């Protein structure tokens, strides 16, 4: 995608700290897991790039979130996946994973708990975020790995589902049952890969940060490795001088705010061109995420938006990525393995997948 002169107008100065909100706007009454109010961190910057902006983001008004559960049991090669039989008229009697729309006032994880209970009869624990799918700029589906913790398998139909049943993964992948769609098979494969990865490396869990976001934001964690993967560098804002500052700052990477008129994939393409002279020629399209902030609560909030950190890998075979604005961004090495792990930069470390539909 070519860069035109109008695109330059979207760049905003990011060198000043964003002011903290005041009064009731600090937390909207929402608390973190330890009971403290959720506040905007004082080290957050205003966005580096701006492709439009949202005056507000409210669930079912201008954005929709779907939460889904991948629940798999059994030994390797003999796994079963939990599916539900649809009660909806247009897909009546067909099989699919437990999933449903996030309702205002819920967290993403709370939606998974509710949908699994309503559709399968089971209670569950949500283990980790598996993937984020985005279509356009206002529809997002979040799939989570989950485990059954109690309850009984649903056998009596109601408006939520007709029943639930365990199916061999082999039969599902061979399409031996009538399914609402085959798109979830990719998620089943990812859930199986996730379970295998758990046995290879000790993986810190990645769950959504329950933080109110007023707009839509994407943060670019662009990284590059040397040939033997022993060294990694990241592109950061000039206000981040070294890896110690990187570890302590909440928003060290280039960040873009965007409006609903820009599709997510378009935002990525435009920002690549803004950040690097050769744009997508030297960086792969992002296929995973390293952090997600989203809290569609409370119900009356205008801050049901999200901020997602996408992981963008520099191509080893290409020339060194020249920064388009060296006065604003620079490359720094990340040598501390603990910092690399915290940022999900270690080789073979798990990151939830990203699918731009």
C-alpha atoms as a printed R data frame, in Angstrom:
    type eleno elety resid chain resno       x       y      z
1   ATOM     1    CA   UNK     A     1   0.000   0.000  0.000
2   ATOM     2    CA   UNK     A     2   1.503   3.312 -1.011
3   ATOM     3    CA   UNK     A     3   1.896   6.186  1.366
4   ATOM     4    CA   UNK     A     4   0.293   9.438  0.327
5   ATOM     5    CA   UNK     A     5   0.638  12.917  1.735
6   ATOM     6    CA   UNK     A     6  -2.608  12.706  3.693
7   ATOM     7    CA   UNK     A     7  -1.200   9.809  5.709
8   ATOM     8    CA   UNK     A     8   1.434  12.107  7.222
9   ATOM     9    CA   UNK     A     9  -1.345  14.135  8.834
10  ATOM    10    CA   UNK     A    10  -2.223  11.146 10.997
11  ATOM    11    CA   UNK     A    11   1.127  11.192 12.772
12  ATOM    12    CA   UNK     A    12   0.803  12.908 16.152
13  ATOM    13    CA   UNK     A    13   3.516  13.929 18.561
14  ATOM    14    CA   UNK     A    14   4.087  11.153 21.085
15  ATOM    15    CA   UNK     A    15   6.905  12.628 23.140
16  ATOM    16    CA   UNK     A    16   4.653  14.056 25.847
17  ATOM    17    CA   UNK     A    17   3.067  11.858 28.507
18  ATOM    18    CA   UNK     A    18  -0.683  11.407 28.320
19  ATOM    19    CA   UNK     A    19  -2.363  13.117 31.272
20  ATOM    20    CA   UNK     A    20  -4.102  11.006 33.853
21  ATOM    21    CA   UNK     A    21  -7.908  11.165 33.825
22  ATOM    22    CA   UNK     A    22  -9.522  12.904 36.725
23  ATOM    23    CA   UNK     A    23 -12.469  12.304 38.992
24  ATOM    24    CA   UNK     A    24 -14.758   9.367 38.232
25  ATOM    25    CA   UNK     A    25 -13.107   8.844 34.849
26  ATOM    26    CA   UNK     A    26 -10.067   7.315 36.554
27  ATOM    27    CA   UNK     A    27 -11.576   3.866 37.022
28  ATOM    28    CA   UNK     A    28 -15.340   3.975 36.335
29  ATOM    29    CA   UNK     A    29 -15.700   1.989 39.563
30  ATOM    30    CA   UNK     A    30 -13.987  -1.041 38.031
31  ATOM    31    CA   UNK     A    31 -11.492  -2.857 40.224
32  ATOM    32    CA   UNK     A    32  -8.568  -5.129 39.507
33  ATOM    33    CA   UNK     A    33  -8.202  -8.649 40.863
34  ATOM    34    CA   UNK     A    34  -6.673  -7.350 44.115
35  ATOM    35    CA   UNK     A    35  -9.496  -4.847 44.636
36  ATOM    36    CA   UNK     A    36  -7.661  -1.671 43.646
37  ATOM    37    CA   UNK     A    37  -9.188   0.732 41.099
38  ATOM    38    CA   UNK     A    38  -8.067   0.192 37.524
39  ATOM    39    CA   UNK     A    39  -6.345   3.408 36.476
40  ATOM    40    CA   UNK     A    40  -4.548   4.562 33.382
41  ATOM    41    CA   UNK     A    41  -0.821   4.233 34.013
42  ATOM    42    CA   UNK     A    42   1.070   7.539 34.233
43  ATOM    43    CA   UNK     A    43   3.705   6.313 31.775
44  ATOM    44    CA   UNK     A    44   1.213   5.806 28.924
45  ATOM    45    CA   UNK     A    45   1.900   7.961 25.865
46  ATOM    46    CA   UNK     A    46  -0.494   9.510 23.420
47  ATOM    47    CA   UNK     A    47  -0.599   7.420 20.218
48  ATOM    48    CA   UNK     A    48   2.265   7.829 17.761
49  ATOM    49    CA   UNK     A    49  -0.074   7.425 14.786
50  ATOM    50    CA   UNK     A    50  -3.721   8.234 14.376
51  ATOM    51    CA   UNK     A    51  -5.926   6.841 11.600
52  ATOM    52    CA   UNK     A    52  -9.176   8.406 12.644
53  ATOM    53    CA   UNK     A    53 -10.508   7.960 16.152
54  ATOM    54    CA   UNK     A    54 -13.623   6.765 17.960
55  ATOM    55    CA   UNK     A    55 -15.602   9.251 20.032
56  ATOM    56    CA   UNK     A    56 -16.678   6.245 22.060
57  ATOM    57    CA   UNK     A    57 -16.808   2.458 21.803
58  ATOM    58    CA   UNK     A    58 -19.865   0.659 23.145
59  ATOM    59    CA   UNK     A    59 -20.728  -3.013 22.842
60  ATOM    60    CA   UNK     A    60 -23.500  -3.859 20.325
61  ATOM    61    CA   UNK     A    61 -23.574  -0.212 19.295
62  ATOM    62    CA   UNK     A    62 -20.418   0.013 17.177
63  ATOM    63    CA   UNK     A    63 -18.375  -3.032 18.250
64  ATOM    64    CA   UNK     A    64 -19.093  -6.715 18.826
65  ATOM    65    CA   UNK     A    65 -17.014  -9.283 20.684
66  ATOM    66    CA   UNK     A    66 -17.495 -13.053 20.595
67  ATOM    67    CA   UNK     A    67 -15.922 -15.401 23.146
68  ATOM    68    CA   UNK     A    68 -15.398 -19.099 22.403
69  ATOM    69    CA   UNK     A    69 -14.056 -22.070 24.357
70  ATOM    70    CA   UNK     A    70 -11.820 -24.880 23.126
71  ATOM    71    CA   UNK     A    71 -12.231 -27.725 25.634
72  ATOM    72    CA   UNK     A    72 -10.188 -30.798 24.782
73  ATOM    73    CA   UNK     A    73  -9.547 -33.961 26.784
74  ATOM    74    CA   UNK     A    74  -7.642 -37.204 26.224
75  ATOM    75    CA   UNK     A    75  -4.119 -38.372 25.463
76  ATOM    76    CA   UNK     A    76  -2.088 -37.248 22.426
77  ATOM    77    CA   UNK     A    77  -3.468 -38.817 19.268
78  ATOM    78    CA   UNK     A    78  -6.700 -39.797 21.002
79  ATOM    79    CA   UNK     A    79  -8.159 -36.418 21.978
80  ATOM    80    CA   UNK     A    80 -11.830 -35.428 22.148
81  ATOM    81    CA   UNK     A    81 -13.297 -31.943 21.776
82  ATOM    82    CA   UNK     A    82 -16.486 -30.688 23.418
83  ATOM    83    CA   UNK     A    83 -19.086 -29.426 20.932
84  ATOM    84    CA   UNK     A    84 -22.637 -28.163 21.273
85  ATOM    85    CA   UNK     A    85 -25.624 -28.838 19.014
86  ATOM    86    CA   UNK     A    86 -27.083 -25.567 17.823
87  ATOM    87    CA   UNK     A    87 -30.634 -24.523 18.697
88  ATOM    88    CA   UNK     A    88 -30.625 -21.455 16.435
89  ATOM    89    CA   UNK     A    89 -33.044 -21.695 13.527
90  ATOM    90    CA   UNK     A    90 -30.525 -21.103 10.726
91  ATOM    91    CA   UNK     A    91 -28.069 -23.707 12.088
92  ATOM    92    CA   UNK     A    92 -30.479 -25.994 13.936
93  ATOM    93    CA   UNK     A    93 -29.036 -29.393 14.811
94  ATOM    94    CA   UNK     A    94 -25.505 -28.608 13.631
95  ATOM    95    CA   UNK     A    95 -22.409 -28.872 15.794
96  ATOM    96    CA   UNK     A    96 -20.044 -26.112 16.867
97  ATOM    97    CA   UNK     A    97 -17.751 -25.040 19.709
98  ATOM    98    CA   UNK     A    98 -19.326 -23.294 22.752
99  ATOM    99    CA   UNK     A    99 -19.363 -19.610 21.845
100 ATOM   100    CA   UNK     A   100 -21.466 -16.496 22.105
101 ATOM   101    CA   UNK     A   101 -21.562 -12.732 22.098
102 ATOM   102    CA   UNK     A   102 -19.993 -10.842 24.960
103 ATOM   103    CA   UNK     A   103 -22.648  -8.847 26.804
104 ATOM   104    CA   UNK     A   104 -22.055  -5.373 28.171
105 ATOM   105    CA   UNK     A   105 -21.121  -5.617 31.827
106 ATOM   106    CA   UNK     A   106 -19.111  -8.838 31.359
107 ATOM   107    CA   UNK     A   107 -15.428  -9.480 30.980
108 ATOM   108    CA   UNK     A   108 -14.356 -11.724 28.101
109 ATOM   109    CA   UNK     A   109 -13.598 -14.541 30.535
110 ATOM   110    CA   UNK     A   110 -16.963 -14.193 32.262
111 ATOM   111    CA   UNK     A   111 -18.624 -14.668 28.883
112 ATOM   112    CA   UNK     A   112 -16.763 -17.950 28.397
113 ATOM   113    CA   UNK     A   113 -17.933 -19.185 31.811
114 ATOM   114    CA   UNK     A   114 -21.532 -18.250 31.030
115 ATOM   115    CA   UNK     A   115 -21.636 -19.664 27.505
116 ATOM   116    CA   UNK     A   116 -20.006 -22.955 28.481
117 ATOM   117    CA   UNK     A   117 -22.450 -23.441 31.355
118 ATOM   118    CA   UNK     A   118 -25.517 -22.506 29.286
119 ATOM   119    CA   UNK     A   119 -24.569 -24.562 26.235
120 ATOM   120    CA   UNK     A   120 -22.812 -27.614 27.691
121 ATOM   121    CA   UNK     A   121 -23.965 -27.933 31.311
122 ATOM   122    CA   UNK     A   122 -20.373 -27.801 32.554
123 ATOM   123    CA   UNK     A   123 -18.583 -25.255 34.679
124 ATOM   124    CA   UNK     A   124 -15.070 -24.491 33.488
125 ATOM   125    CA   UNK     A   125 -11.812 -22.782 34.204
126 ATOM   126    CA   UNK     A   126 -10.392 -20.549 31.496
127 ATOM   127    CA   UNK     A   127  -6.738 -21.416 31.036
128 ATOM   128    CA   UNK     A   128  -5.400 -18.952 28.474
129 ATOM   129    CA   UNK     A   129  -6.201 -16.838 25.424
130 ATOM   130    CA   UNK     A   130  -5.739 -18.965 22.302
131 ATOM   131    CA   UNK     A   131  -6.452 -16.552 19.438
132 ATOM   132    CA   UNK     A   132  -7.934 -13.261 18.328
133 ATOM   133    CA   UNK     A   133  -9.819 -13.020 15.048
134 ATOM   134    CA   UNK     A   134 -10.785  -9.624 13.660
135 ATOM   135    CA   UNK     A   135 -13.036  -8.815 10.736
136 ATOM   136    CA   UNK     A   136 -13.087  -5.240  9.536
137 ATOM   137    CA   UNK     A   137 -12.584  -3.113 12.618
138 ATOM   138    CA   UNK     A   138 -15.704  -3.735 14.706
139 ATOM   139    CA   UNK     A   139 -15.965  -7.543 15.022
140 ATOM   140    CA   UNK     A   140 -13.600  -9.603 17.172
141 ATOM   141    CA   UNK     A   141 -13.692 -13.231 18.286
142 ATOM   142    CA   UNK     A   142 -11.548 -14.377 21.178
143 ATOM   143    CA   UNK     A   143 -10.982 -18.111 21.598
144 ATOM   144    CA   UNK     A   144  -9.795 -19.476 24.931
145 ATOM   145    CA   UNK     A   145  -8.428 -22.813 26.075
146 ATOM   146    CA   UNK     A   146 -10.614 -24.073 28.935
147 ATOM   147    CA   UNK     A   147 -11.004 -27.149 31.147
148 ATOM   148    CA   UNK     A   148 -14.119 -28.695 32.694
149 ATOM   149    CA   UNK     A   149 -14.307 -28.252 36.477
150 ATOM   150    CA   UNK     A   150 -17.795 -29.538 37.296
151 ATOM   151    CA   UNK     A   151 -21.419 -29.868 36.242
152 ATOM   152    CA   UNK     A   152 -23.096 -32.489 34.076
153 ATOM   153    CA   UNK     A   153 -23.122 -32.888 30.311
154 ATOM   154    CA   UNK     A   154 -26.216 -31.199 28.893
155 ATOM   155    CA   UNK     A   155 -28.777 -33.578 27.395
156 ATOM   156    CA   UNK     A   156 -32.040 -31.573 27.537
157 ATOM   157    CA   UNK     A   157 -32.593 -28.954 24.825
158 ATOM   158    CA   UNK     A   158 -33.355 -25.303 25.476
159 ATOM   159    CA   UNK     A   159 -32.960 -22.032 23.575
160 ATOM   160    CA   UNK     A   160 -29.192 -21.983 24.174
161 ATOM   161    CA   UNK     A   161 -28.406 -25.406 22.669
162 ATOM   162    CA   UNK     A   162 -29.982 -28.804 22.016
163 ATOM   163    CA   UNK     A   163 -27.247 -30.747 23.838
164 ATOM   164    CA   UNK     A   164 -23.490 -31.123 24.152
165 ATOM   165    CA   UNK     A   165 -21.256 -34.041 23.246
166 ATOM   166    CA   UNK     A   166 -17.612 -35.095 23.176
167 ATOM   167    CA   UNK     A   167 -16.314 -35.974 19.697
168 ATOM   168    CA   UNK     A   168 -12.993 -37.531 18.661
169 ATOM   169    CA   UNK     A   169 -10.843 -34.804 17.167
170 ATOM   170    CA   UNK     A   170 -10.051 -37.156 14.268
171 ATOM   171    CA   UNK     A   171 -13.760 -37.365 13.366
172 ATOM   172    CA   UNK     A   172 -14.189 -33.598 13.575
173 ATOM   173    CA   UNK     A   173 -11.184 -32.958 11.318
174 ATOM   174    CA   UNK     A   174 -12.499 -35.586  8.889
175 ATOM   175    CA   UNK     A   175 -15.870 -33.757  8.940
176 ATOM   176    CA   UNK     A   176 -17.771 -36.888  9.951
177 ATOM   177    CA   UNK     A   177 -20.494 -34.820 11.625
178 ATOM   178    CA   UNK     A   178 -22.743 -32.049 10.373
179 ATOM   179    CA   UNK     A   179 -21.115 -28.830 11.522
180 ATOM   180    CA   UNK     A   180 -22.312 -25.238 11.500
181 ATOM   181    CA   UNK     A   181 -19.007 -24.321  9.917
182 ATOM   182    CA   UNK     A   182 -15.511 -25.686  9.599
183 ATOM   183    CA   UNK     A   183 -13.724 -22.500 10.669
184 ATOM   184    CA   UNK     A   184 -13.302 -23.781 14.223
185 ATOM   185    CA   UNK     A   185 -11.176 -26.744 13.057
186 ATOM   186    CA   UNK     A   186  -8.238 -24.330 12.787
187 ATOM   187    CA   UNK     A   187  -8.825 -23.418 16.429
188 ATOM   188    CA   UNK     A   188  -8.899 -27.084 17.426
189 ATOM   189    CA   UNK     A   189  -5.493 -27.520 15.763
190 ATOM   190    CA   UNK     A   190  -4.182 -24.482 17.622
191 ATOM   191    CA   UNK     A   191  -5.506 -25.825 20.936
192 ATOM   192    CA   UNK     A   192  -3.705 -29.138 20.317
193 ATOM   193    CA   UNK     A   193  -0.490 -27.261 19.499
194 ATOM   194    CA   UNK     A   194  -0.920 -25.224 22.666
195 ATOM   195    CA   UNK     A   195  -1.172 -28.361 24.802
196 ATOM   196    CA   UNK     A   196   2.004 -29.741 23.203
197 ATOM   197    CA   UNK     A   197   3.842 -26.453 23.728
198 ATOM   198    CA   UNK     A   198   2.987 -26.551 27.426
199 ATOM   199    CA   UNK     A   199   5.068 -29.687 27.779
200 ATOM   200    CA   UNK     A   200   8.079 -28.164 26.028
201 ATOM   201    CA   UNK     A   201   8.515 -24.899 27.908
202 ATOM   202    CA   UNK     A   202   7.197 -23.316 31.069
203 ATOM   203    CA   UNK     A   203   4.778 -20.780 29.623
204 ATOM   204    CA   UNK     A   204   3.467 -17.806 31.628
205 ATOM   205    CA   UNK     A   205  -0.245 -17.471 31.031
206 ATOM   206    CA   UNK     A   206  -1.638 -14.739 28.837
207 ATOM   207    CA   UNK     A   207  -5.088 -13.442 29.717
208 ATOM   208    CA   UNK     A   208  -6.822 -10.182 28.750
209 ATOM   209    CA   UNK     A   209  -6.032  -7.221 30.964
210 ATOM   210    CA   UNK     A   210  -9.347  -5.952 32.324
211 ATOM   211    CA   UNK     A   211  -8.781  -2.288 31.530
212 ATOM   212    CA   UNK     A   212 -11.338   0.138 30.084
213 ATOM   213    CA   UNK     A   213 -10.256   1.484 26.684
214 ATOM   214    CA   UNK     A   214 -12.126   4.379 25.111
215 ATOM   215    CA   UNK     A   215 -11.027   3.753 21.504
216 ATOM   216    CA   UNK     A   216  -9.292   1.202 19.276
217 ATOM   217    CA   UNK     A   217  -5.509   0.891 19.514
218 ATOM   218    CA   UNK     A   218  -2.842  -1.377 18.045
219 ATOM   219    CA   UNK     A   219   0.691  -1.473 19.428
220 ATOM   220    CA   UNK     A   220   3.507  -2.733 17.180
221 ATOM   221    CA   UNK     A   221   6.128  -4.935 18.837
222 ATOM   222    CA   UNK     A   222   8.503  -5.193 15.883
223 ATOM   223    CA   UNK     A   223  11.444  -7.461 16.662
224 ATOM   224    CA   UNK     A   224  14.393  -8.928 14.817
225 ATOM   225    CA   UNK     A   225  16.668 -11.879 15.611
226 ATOM   226    CA   UNK     A   226  20.171 -12.649 14.423
227 ATOM   227    CA   UNK     A   227  20.792 -15.800 12.378
228 ATOM   228    CA   UNK     A   228  21.141 -18.170 15.338
229 ATOM   229    CA   UNK     A   229  18.356 -16.474 17.382
230 ATOM   230    CA   UNK     A   230  20.800 -15.699 20.208
231 ATOM   231    CA   UNK     A   231  20.125 -11.949 20.018
232 ATOM   232    CA   UNK     A   232  16.886 -10.005 19.700
233 ATOM   233    CA   UNK     A   233  16.260  -6.306 19.136
234 ATOM   234    CA   UNK     A   234  12.983  -4.380 19.273
235 ATOM   235    CA   UNK     A   235  11.834  -1.110 17.763
236 ATOM   236    CA   UNK     A   236  10.804   1.282 20.529
237 ATOM   237    CA   UNK     A   237   9.970   4.930 21.081
238 ATOM   238    CA   UNK     A   238  12.960   7.233 21.663
239 ATOM   239    CA   UNK     A   239  11.756   7.784 25.232
240 ATOM   240    CA   UNK     A   240  12.853   4.175 25.909
241 ATOM   241    CA   UNK     A   241  16.683   4.303 26.105
242 ATOM   242    CA   UNK     A   242  17.409   0.691 27.106
243 ATOM   243    CA   UNK     A   243  15.909  -2.631 28.144
244 ATOM   244    CA   UNK     A   244  15.474  -1.559 31.778
245 ATOM   245    CA   UNK     A   245  13.183   1.254 30.665
246 ATOM   246    CA   UNK     A   246  11.514  -1.194 28.300
247 ATOM   247    CA   UNK     A   247  10.677  -3.492 31.210
248 ATOM   248    CA   UNK     A   248   9.188  -0.731 33.358
249 ATOM   249    CA   UNK     A   249   7.177   1.160 30.710
250 ATOM   250    CA   UNK     A   250   3.598   0.184 29.932
251 ATOM   251    CA   UNK     A   251   3.634   1.437 26.345
252 ATOM   252    CA   UNK     A   252   7.160   1.346 24.916
253 ATOM   253    CA   UNK     A   253   6.300   0.360 21.342
254 ATOM   254    CA   UNK     A   254   4.891   2.442 18.447
255 ATOM   255    CA   UNK     A   255   1.125   2.738 18.899
256 ATOM   256    CA   UNK     A   256  -1.688   3.677 16.539
257 ATOM   257    CA   UNK     A   257  -5.206   4.807 17.329
258 ATOM   258    CA   UNK     A   258  -7.744   4.108 14.602
259 ATOM   259    CA   UNK     A   259 -11.406   4.581 13.799
260 ATOM   260    CA   UNK     A   260 -14.025   2.196 12.446
261 ATOM   261    CA   UNK     A   261 -13.503   3.515  8.918
262 ATOM   262    CA   UNK     A   262 -10.158   1.684  8.808
263 ATOM   263    CA   UNK     A   263 -10.065  -2.115  8.712
264 ATOM   264    CA   UNK     A   264  -7.582  -3.677 11.117
265 ATOM   265    CA   UNK     A   265  -5.443  -5.154  8.316
266 ATOM   266    CA   UNK     A   266  -5.329  -1.744  6.602
267 ATOM   267    CA   UNK     A   267  -4.103  -0.141  9.828
268 ATOM   268    CA   UNK     A   268  -1.251  -2.657  9.973
269 ATOM   269    CA   UNK     A   269  -0.246  -2.015  6.360
270 ATOM   270    CA   UNK     A   270  -0.297   1.774  6.742
271 ATOM   271    CA   UNK     A   271   1.654   1.730  9.997
272 ATOM   272    CA   UNK     A   272   4.339  -0.569  8.600
273 ATOM   273    CA   UNK     A   273   4.931   2.025  5.906
274 ATOM   274    CA   UNK     A   274   5.040   4.816  8.461
275 ATOM   275    CA   UNK     A   275   7.506   3.040 10.708
276 ATOM   276    CA   UNK     A   276   9.992   1.491  8.268
277 ATOM   277    CA   UNK     A   277  11.347   2.710  4.962
278 ATOM   278    CA   UNK     A   278  10.604  -0.594  3.223
279 ATOM   279    CA   UNK     A   279   7.418  -1.363  5.144
280 ATOM   280    CA   UNK     A   280   6.064  -4.881  4.686
281 ATOM   281    CA   UNK     A   281   9.034  -5.805  2.484
282 ATOM   282    CA   UNK     A   282  11.154  -6.280  5.598
283 ATOM   283    CA   UNK     A   283   8.554  -7.340  8.208
284 ATOM   284    CA   UNK     A   284   6.165 -10.275  8.137
285 ATOM   285    CA   UNK     A   285   2.456  -9.650  8.616
286 ATOM   286    CA   UNK     A   286   1.630 -10.189 12.306
287 ATOM   287    CA   UNK     A   287   0.294 -13.655 13.131
288 ATOM   288    CA   UNK     A   288   0.260 -13.428 16.928
289 ATOM   289    CA   UNK     A   289  -0.424 -11.009 19.755
290 ATOM   290    CA   UNK     A   290   1.548 -10.337 22.914
291 ATOM   291    CA   UNK     A   291  -0.973  -8.398 25.007
292 ATOM   292    CA   UNK     A   292  -4.651  -7.508 25.024
293 ATOM   293    CA   UNK     A   293  -6.469  -4.861 27.022
294 ATOM   294    CA   UNK     A   294 -10.259  -4.961 26.903
295 ATOM   295    CA   UNK     A   295 -13.038  -4.499 29.439
296 ATOM   296    CA   UNK     A   296 -16.666  -4.265 28.167
297 ATOM   297    CA   UNK     A   297 -17.824  -3.293 31.656
298 ATOM   298    CA   UNK     A   298 -19.682  -1.617 33.231
299 ATOM   299    CA   UNK     A   299 -22.710  -1.817 30.967
300 ATOM   300    CA   UNK     A   300 -23.161   1.939 30.621
301 ATOM   301    CA   UNK     A   301 -19.492   2.585 29.834
302 ATOM   302    CA   UNK     A   302 -18.351   4.291 26.630
303 ATOM   303    CA   UNK     A   303 -14.961   2.589 26.958
304 ATOM   304    CA   UNK     A   304 -15.626  -0.907 25.591
305 ATOM   305    CA   UNK     A   305 -12.704  -0.617 23.157
306 ATOM   306    CA   UNK     A   306  -9.446  -2.517 23.053
307 ATOM   307    CA   UNK     A   307  -5.696  -2.137 22.817
308 ATOM   308    CA   UNK     A   308  -3.807  -5.046 21.292
309 ATOM   309    CA   UNK     A   309  -0.045  -5.542 21.030
310 ATOM   310    CA   UNK     A   310   0.800  -7.376 17.814
311 ATOM   311    CA   UNK     A   311   4.083  -9.270 17.393
312 ATOM   312    CA   UNK     A   312   5.775  -8.376 14.096
313 ATOM   313    CA   UNK     A   313   8.866 -10.319 13.050
314 ATOM   314    CA   UNK     A   314  11.585  -8.772 10.903
315 ATOM   315    CA   UNK     A   315  12.616 -10.930  7.939
316 ATOM   316    CA   UNK     A   316  16.084 -12.393  8.479
317 ATOM   317    CA   UNK     A   317  16.853 -12.597  4.784
318 ATOM   318    CA   UNK     A   318  16.120  -8.924  4.219
319 ATOM   319    CA   UNK     A   319  18.380  -5.943  4.741
320 ATOM   320    CA   UNK     A   320  18.380  -4.175  8.076
321 ATOM   321    CA   UNK     A   321  15.076  -2.381  8.579
322 ATOM   322    CA   UNK     A   322  15.700   1.347  8.217
323 ATOM   323    CA   UNK     A   323  13.557   3.420 10.553
324 ATOM   324    CA   UNK     A   324  11.526   6.046  8.736
325 ATOM   325    CA   UNK     A   325  11.601   8.490 11.673
326 ATOM   326    CA   UNK     A   326  14.870   7.905 13.584
327 ATOM   327    CA   UNK     A   327  14.165  10.955 15.730
328 ATOM   328    CA   UNK     A   328  11.101   9.142 17.065
329 ATOM   329    CA   UNK     A   329  12.026   5.441 17.101
330 ATOM   330    CA   UNK     A   330  15.159   3.345 17.475
331 ATOM   331    CA   UNK     A   331  16.257  -0.281 17.862
332 ATOM   332    CA   UNK     A   332  17.470  -1.549 21.237
333 ATOM   333    CA   UNK     A   333  18.777  -5.012 22.204
334 ATOM   334    CA   UNK     A   334  16.909  -7.123 24.766
335 ATOM   335    CA   UNK     A   335  19.509  -9.303 26.481
336 ATOM   336    CA   UNK     A   336  17.814 -10.090 29.798
337 ATOM   337    CA   UNK     A   337  15.948 -13.406 29.359
338 ATOM   338    CA   UNK     A   338  13.390 -12.451 32.008
339 ATOM   339    CA   UNK     A   339  12.476  -9.315 30.084
340 ATOM   340    CA   UNK     A   340  12.303 -11.284 26.840
341 ATOM   341    CA   UNK     A   341   9.969 -13.786 28.473
342 ATOM   342    CA   UNK     A   342   7.782 -11.049 29.944
343 ATOM   343    CA   UNK     A   343   7.395  -9.546 26.472
344 ATOM   344    CA   UNK     A   344   6.980 -13.015 24.859
345 ATOM   345    CA   UNK     A   345  10.096 -12.599 22.749
346 ATOM   346    CA   UNK     A   346  11.808 -15.883 23.598
347 ATOM   347    CA   UNK     A   347  12.197 -18.441 20.821
348 ATOM   348    CA   UNK     A   348   9.346 -20.995 20.782
349 ATOM   349    CA   UNK     A   349   7.466 -19.057 23.450
350 ATOM   350    CA   UNK     A   350   3.714 -19.282 23.109
351 ATOM   351    CA   UNK     A   351   1.729 -16.294 21.856
352 ATOM   352    CA   UNK     A   352  -1.998 -16.278 20.983
353 ATOM   353    CA   UNK     A   353  -2.575 -16.301 17.245
354 ATOM   354    CA   UNK     A   354  -3.920 -13.369 15.247
355 ATOM   355    CA   UNK     A   355  -6.220 -13.845 12.266
356 ATOM   356    CA   UNK     A   356  -7.118 -10.786 10.205
357 ATOM   357    CA   UNK     A   357 -10.191 -11.965  8.261
